[in-house]
């Protein structure tokens, strides 16, 4: 626990102007970001008597080891910079709203030549028009099915579209009139895009004008005695009205607004948002957050507004945002919203009428969401705390292991040996800090070939040593700290493999700089001994190590002949199992992915120093191994990345190899004939290959 007086700025150092400040811990991680109209007055509040601080604020300032600030010109700039830094650093003491589920959106891909209507989840993409979110995907599909009669926009995938264009036959929807079939040229790209834009206009709430236009067209068709066309237009209007009925009318027809309501207690807050477009509720979503700092309702509203509109621009930000309480001050938030929309935004508390009544409905939803969350997770914080305390007691640790790292090794009969590192903080998975490793098989100065002499113990020693070498390297870089990457920039499966540069391409350090309090290895006494030996060789003596054996779920400690046996009902054992199982899952997925992409090209496999990339480049250039075998050295040198010495080595290897050796793509298990052109693209293994893979002994 740090003493805030040790890093308190000297009097007169802090400017009396707007700005944004960051608190960092001893490892230089940003743990809190805040903004202030006056940096001097705001920061002074943190360095008063600890007894006068809110418990969570006290926890933050005693965890921190330094404070920094950046001066800006206006409060609006401070708001924008605060949002940017919170997204970038993901500080643990800032309010973090979590979606209580992944909401589906109705999306129209206007960025494609032939726009497509589909259900989408996850991060929003540029050039795609979104409507929602909806509570259920089936609600979107029901609405789309009704509207395709009037707006026959493409809904098929890219593969189906290309296949229909190749064969000249549309899909079923094209035959029954629910798709304009641009794939076979029934409509031009311009006409199809116009249909998609009409669809978007209708979904955006401009329904009245479109229905009136259809009604006029129906009357005109009836006057001209085109009764079949009039009947079709009548049915189109009925379909659109049925689609509109699925969205309740709550406000005036021209109202575009978002209503944000909060339900909170001392520890948590639930947020509910209703999206009203054209007077109808077009979407709903909810968030829940742990209140890790002392915040008011206005502060929670400000954070919710930042979360909701931080990535939005234009019409995605409505004309009105109705909230239960206004941030203090409110003017910077309104100006920030107006900049994102491009016009004025009214941020206010509804006082009477339909909007007040609807806000009460949203408030009831927020209260129900908080009650439901507490029912499911009320014991979660307590359970996690109890689990960490049980682990600390069982392993005789000085304190609860707030950061746990677990390592697992995976291979298939000695081939494609890989390792995974997963991170749990405060008992929860932190996927942005997961890492994966390709095992080099190097023990001391001796190279151990995979499949012969390589085993889990050596691999565990190697991966733990590499992880803590990186930690020591970062630790030695005193005075050269850079900001850590934002959570989400390194996604599950996109992590570092190997021991490359200490920094990413953008100059940021990779996240090996933060040591755990506990290292867990998947295995028993030998694996634990290997991990401990690797740490001892590097002089790491302040990190605890244990192993969890699968067979009896025993916890092994270094230099102990007998395991620690935790009760089966123990929350600590349950947490260790979750950590171990997550490491196993992550390692298996990486190993299978790596194995599926491995490319074997027959005789080329025997050429020393020739990797998969250059093998594929050779096969792609010449088309087959047979044609490559008959090529001259000068022709081989024409392939990008192939020098004359490598070309001579390839020519000698092919001359010595048996002519019948085929090229094999292990992604499909398919033998590639010498005469046939070779593709380097991989696809998912067929069912038979998958069955064979499941019969393999992946560990």
N, C-alpha and C positions, 0 to 999 in steps of 0.2 A: 504494500500500500504506500503510494507516494504522498509526500507532504506538499500541498499546493504552494506553500511559501517558497519551496525550492526553485520553482520555475515562474513565480509571479513576476511580471514585467516591472521595471523600475518606474517610479513616478515620472510622468511627463513623456514616457515612451509611447504610450497609446494615444493616437490622435482622436480628437473630438469631432469625428466626421462619419458619414455612413460607410459601411463596409461589411465584409464577411470574414469570419474567424474559424480556425480549425484547431481542435485539441488533438494531440497525438500521444500515443502511449510510448513505452520505453523502446519498442521495436519500430517506431516511426510510423505505425499505422494510424490513419485518421480515424478517430473514434467518435467525433462529434463535429458537426458543421452548423453554424448559426449565422444570422445576419442581425444587424443593429442599425438604428438611426444614428446612434452615437456609440462608437466602439468603446470609448473610455467609460461611459456609464454602464454599458452592458457587461463588459469584462470585469469591472469592479465588483459586480454582484457575485461573481464566482469565487472571489478571493476573500470572502468574509469568514467569520467564525463558522466552522463546519457544523456546529450544533444548530445554526440558523438555516441551513440549506435543506431543501427537500431531499429525502433519502436517495432518490435516483440521481439527483444532481450531485449529491455528496459522493456517490459511487463513481460518477463520471470524473469528477475533478481529482479524486484519489487514484483513479486508474491512469489518468493522463500524466505525461512527463514533460510536456511543452505545449505552448500555445503560439499560433501564428495568426496574422490577419492581413487582409488586402483591402485597401481603401478604394472606394468607387465614387462616382460623381453623384448618383441619385439612388434613392431607395428602390427604384425599379431595376436598376442594374444590380443592386444587391440581391434582390429577389431572384433574378435570372442566374446570377453566379452561384447563389446558394443551391438552387435546383440542380445546376450543372454538377456541382461538387458532390451533392448527395447521390446523384445517379452514378457518378464516377467512382467514388470511394466506398459507397455503401456503409456509412458509419454505424457501428453497433448501437450507439446511444440515441440516434435519431429515430423519430417516428417512422416506421416502415409499414405501409399498408400492404396486406397480402390478399389477393383475390381468394375468396373461399372456394372457388372452383374455376375451371377454365371455361369461359363463356364462348359459345359459338356466335359467329357473325354471318350475316348474309353479305357476300362479297361479289362485286362485279369487276372483273379484271379488265378495266379500260386501257391498261398498258399493253394489251395484246392486239394483234391485227383483227382478230375475231373475238370480241369480248365474251367471257364465259360467266355464267351465274353459278355460284357454288357456296357451300358451307366452309367457313375458314375459322381456325382457332389460332392462338398465339400472336406473335408480334405482327403489327400491321406493315404492309409492303407499300412502297411508293407506286403511285399510279393505279391503285386498286380502290374502288369506292366501297365503303363499308356501311352497313345498316345493322343496328342492334346496339348492344348484345341481346340475345334471346335466352330465355331460360332453358330451352331444350332444342336440340337440332331438329327433332321431328316437327316442331312448330315452324321452322324455316321451310322445311321441305313441303309441308302442307300449303303454306302461303305461295311458294314458288309454283307448285303444281296448279294452283288455281289461276295464277297470273300468266302462265305460259300459253294459255289459250289466246290471250290478248297480245302478249309480248313474247312471241316464240323465239326467245334468245337461246343461243347454244348453252348447253349444260354438260356436255360430254368432256372427257379428259382429252389430253393432247394425243394420246395413243389411239383412242377411238376415232378422233377427228382425222388423223393422218391415214388410218386404215380405210375410213369411208372415202376420203379423197382419192386414195390409190385404187380402190375397187369401183368407184363411181356409184356406190349404193349407200344411201343414208341409213342411219340407225332407226329403231322403231319410232322414236319421237318424231323423226322427220316424216315417216309414213302417216302418222295419225294427226299431224298438223300442230304438234307442240314444239316444233323446232323449224326455223326457216331454212334449215339445211344449207348453210353457206359452204359446207364441205364439198358439195357436189354442184355448186354454182347456181342454186335456185335464186339466191339474192346476192348482190354485190357486197363487198366489204363495207362500203359506205352506207348502204341500206341497212345492213346488219348492225353497224355501230349506231345508227339513228334509233333502231329498235332498242338497243341497250341503254341509250341515253333517255329515251322515253320511260323505260322501266325504272331507271334511277330517279327521274323526276317524280314518278308516281309514288315510289317508296319514300321519297323525301318529303311527301306531304302535299304535293301539288296535285291533288286528286279531283277537286271540284271542276277545274277547267277542263280536264281530260274527259270526265264523265259528261259534261255538257256538250263537248265536241262530238262524242259518240252518240249522244241523244239526237243532235242535229243531223248527223249522218244517217241515223236510223229513220228519222222522219222524212228526209229527202229520198231515201231508198224506197220507202213505202209510197210516197207520192209518185215516183216513177214506176211503181208496180214491180220493183225488184224485191219481191217478198222474201226470197231465200236469203239475200244479203241483209235485209232488215232483221230477219229472225236471228241471223248469226250475230249481228251487232247487239241485239237485245240480250242474247245469251252471254256475250262478252261483258256487257254492263252488269249482268247478274253475277258473273264470276268475280268481277272486281269488287262489287259490293260485299260479297261473301268474304273476300280477302280482307276488306276494310273492317268487317265486323269482328275479326280476330283481335283488333286493336281497339280498346275502349276509348270513346270520346270523353275527355276529361276537361278540356279547356276550349277556348274559342278556336275557330278553324285556322287562324293565321298565327297561332302561338307556337314558337320554338323556344323551349326552355329545358334546362336540367335542374332537377330538384335534388338537393343533397341534405340528408338527415343523419343525425348521430344519436347513438345510445351508448352511454359510457358509465364506467365505475372507476374506482381508484386505480385499477390495474390494466383494464382493457377498454377498447372503444370499437364499436361496430358502425360501419358507414353503409348507407343504402342510397343508391342513385337511381332515379327514374329519368329516362330520356323521353321528352315529349316533343314530337315534331308534327306540325300541322294540327295541333290540338289533340293528338292521340299518343298514347304511351307506346313508343316504338322499341324500347329496350329497358332492361333493368339489370343492375349488377350490385354486388356487395363486397365490402372489404372488412377485415378485422385486423386490429393491431394491438400489440402490447405497448402500454404507455411506459416507455423506458426513460422518460424525462418528465419534468413537471410542466404540463401544457394546459392551456385553457381551451374551451370549446372553439374560440376564434382561431387559436393556433392549429387545432385539428382541422378546421375548415380550410385554412390556408394550405396545409400539407395535402389535403384531399384535392383541392383545386390544382395544385402543382402536379400531383400524380395523374389527375384526370386529363389535363390539357397540356402537359409538358411536351408531348410529342405531336400535338394536333395543331392544325392551321386552317384558316378559311372557315367554311361553313360548319366544320366539325365542332367549332366553338359556337354555342348558340347565342342568341341575342340577350337572353336572360339566364342568370344563374341564381336560383333561390336557395338560401341557406338558413340554418337555425340561428346563427350568430355571425357577426361580421369580424374579420380580422382587424387587428389594431396595429398600425393604421390600415384603412381599407383602400385608400387612393392608389398606392403602388400596385396592389393586386388588380384593381380595375384597369389601370393603365397597361399592365402586363397582359391581361386578357384581351384588351382592345388591340394591342400590337399583334397578338397571335391571330385574332379574327380578321383584322383589317378594318374594323369599324367598332363603334362604341358597344360595350357590353354592360348590362345593368346587373350588378351584384348587390342583392338586397335580401332582407328578411320579409316574407309576405305577412301582412297584418290582418287581412280579411278577405272574404269572398272565396271563389273556387280555388284559387291558388293556395290560400291558407288551408282549406279543407283537404286538398291533395297533399300538402306538406304533412298534415297530420297522419294521412295514410302511409306516407313514406316513413314517418317517424315510427309508426307501429311496426312496420316491416323491419326497421333497424332494431327495435327492441326485441322482436321475435328472433332476429338473427343472432343477437347477443346471447339470448337465453339458450338457443339451440347450440351455439358455439360453446357456451359454458357446460351444457349437458354433455357434449362430446369431449371437451378438452379441459374442463374445470380442474380435473386432477392431473392434467398433463404437465404443467409447470412443477407441481408438487412431486409428481412421479419422476420427472427428469432429475430434479434436485435430489430426491431420495436415491435414485440409481447412481448418480455421481458420488454421493456420500458413501454408499455401500461399496462401490469400487475402491474409493480411497481407503476405507477401513480394511477391506480384504487384502489390498496390496500394500498396506502400511505406508500410504503416501502422506505428505505433509498437508496437502489440501485437495480439494476436489479437482479432478482432471478436466478443466474447462475445454481444452483442445485435445482431441484424441486423433491420432493418425494410425491407420491400419494398412498393412501390406499383405499382398497375396501373390502367389506365383501360379501361372497357368501355362500349360503346354499340351501338345498332343503327341504322346510317345516320344518325347524328347525334342520334337521339332517346334519351331516358332515359339520359343520361350519368351514370355512377356511377364510383366509385373504391374500391379496396380497399387496406387496409394489413394485412399479416401480419407476425408477429413470430417470429423464431427465436432461442432462447437456448441457448447451448452446443451449437449444431448441431441442436436439436430444436424442433419447432413448439410454440409456446405459444398455443394457440387461445383461451384465455380473454382474451388481449389483442389479438385481431384487432379491426379497426375497418373500418367501411364509411362512405362519404361520398356524398351527393348533390351533384353538381357544380352550383354556382350559376351559373357562367359569367361571373363578374365579374372583369374585368381592369382594375386601377386603379379609376377611377370610371365606367367604361363597362360597360353590361350587354350581353353578347354572347348572342344567342338561340341556343339549341341547334338544330343542323341547318343553321345559316347563319353561318359564321364561327367556329364552335366547332371546336376540334381537340384532339388529344391533348396537344400541347405546352402550350397554355394551361391545360388541365385538370390536367396534372401540376404546373405552377407553382402553381395554386390549392390543390391538395390538400396539397402539401408545405408551403406557407405556412400553411395552416390547422392542420396538425399541430404545427408548431413554434411558432406563436402560442400554442397551448394549453400547450406545454411552458414557454414563457417566462412565461405567466400563472401557472402553478403555481409556477415557480421564484421569482417575485416575492412569493408569499404566505408569506414567512418568518414563522415563529412561528404559522402557522395550519394546520399539517399535520394531516390526519385520516388514519385508517387506510385502507389500500387494501382494495377489496372482495375477498372470497374467490374463489379460482379455481373456476369452475363457476357463479358467480352471473351472469356474462355469458357465455352460450353462443355457439357459432359461429352467426352470423347474427342475434344479438340485440344487436349492438353499437351504439354511438353512431353516428348519422349527423348531420352538420352540426356547427355550433359553438354549441350551446345552453349551458346552465348549466355551470359548472365542476364542479358536484357532482350526484350522483344524488339521487333523492328521499329516500334515507335519510341524506343529508348527507355521503356519502363522495366523495372526488375521483375523477374518471375517470382512467384510467391513461395520460394523456399526459404525466405528470410525469417519466418515466424516459427519458433520451435514449439513442439507440442509438450504437454505435461506427461503424456502417456503414449507409448508406441505399442500397438497390438499387432502381433503377427499371426497369420493363419497357420497353425501347426502346434506341435508339441515341444518337448525339451530340446531337440536338435535345432529347430528353427529359432527358438528363443536364444539359445547359446550363440548361434551365428549372428543374430541381430545385435546382441550385447557385445560380442567380440568386435563387430564393425564399429560400434560406438566407442568402445574402449580404445581402439586404435586411433581414433580421431580426438580422444580426450573429452568426449561428451559424457559427463557424469551427473548431470542434473535433469535427465529425462528417464522416467521409469519405463521398463519393458516388461511385457507379459505376452503369453501365447494362449490361444484358445483352440484346443484339440477337438476335432469334429466328433470323434467316436463317443466319448463320454461327456463332452462339454466341460472338460477340466481346464482350469486356469493354471498355466505353468509360469514359474518365475525363474530368473537366472540363478544358477548355483544352488537350486533347491532340488532335492531328490524326490520329494513328494509334491503332487499338485495341490492347489487350493481348490476345494470343492464348494461352490456356492449352491445354496438351495435352489431347486428347480423353480420355485416361485419368486426368486429374487429379482427385483427390478434391475439390479446391477448386472446380473447374468443376462437378462433379456436385452439390455443395452449393448453389452459386448457381443451378443449373438447378432444383433442388427448391424453393428459395425462390421463384424466379420463377414456376414452374408452379403453386405453391400460391396465390400472389397472383392469378394469372390465373383459377384455378378459383373462388376466392372472389368475385372481381369478376363473373365470368360468372353465377354462381348468383344473386347479388344483383340483377344487371341483368335477368335473366330473370324472377325473382320479382316485381320491381317492375313490369316490363312486363305481366306476366300479371294484376296487380291493378289496372292503370290502367283507369279507367272513362271512356268518352266518351259524352256525352249529347246529341249533335247540336247544336241551337241554343244550348244552355246553355254549350257550350265557348267561345262568343264573349263571354260575360259576364265582364268584367274583375273579378278578385278573387274569383271563385267557384271554390272548390276542389272536389276529388272528394267530400269528406265532405258538403258542403252540396248538391252536385248529387244525390248518392244520396238525401239526406234529402228533397229536393223530389220526385224520381221516386217514392220510396216513399210519400210522403204523398198525391200526386195519382194515382198509378197509371200515368200516361202523359204524354208531352209534350203531346199534344192537349188533355187535361183541364187541364194546367197553363196552356196558352196561353189557355184560356177562363176562367181564374180571375181574380177581382178582386185588387186590390192588398191589400185587407184579408185575403182568404183566403190569399194568399201569405205575409203576415206571421205567420200562425198556425203556420208551419213553424218548429221550434226553430232558432235561430241566424240567422234571416232578419229583418233590420230593415226599416223602411219604405223607406229610401233604396235598399237592395239590391233590395227587391221592385219598386220603380219601375224600376230598371235592368233587372231580369229581364223585366218586362212590355214595356219598349221593345224589348229585344233579340228577344223572341219575336215581337213585332208586325212587326219588320223582316225577320225570317228567313223563308226559304221554308218553307211548311207541310209540304212533303214530306220535310224533313230528318229521318231516323230516328235513334233512339237506338241506340248500339252498345255491347255489352259485349265489350271486347277480350280478356277471358279465354277466351271461347268463339268469338269472331269472329261472333257471332250478331246479326243485325239485329232490333231490337225494334220491332214495329209500334206506331203511335200508339194503336190501340184496345186493345192487349193490356196487361195489367198487367206492370210491370217489376220484376224481382228484382235486388237488388244483390249477391247472393251469387255468388262466382266459383268455378269448378271447373277442373279440369285441362283443357288444350286437347285437342281430339280429334286423332286420328292425322294427319289432313290438315293441321291447323294446326301440329302439331309438325314435319311434313315441311317445311312452308313456312318455319317458324322456322329449321330447320337449313340451309335454302338461303340464309337471310339472312347478311349479312356482319357477324356479331358479332365484335368485336375485343377 
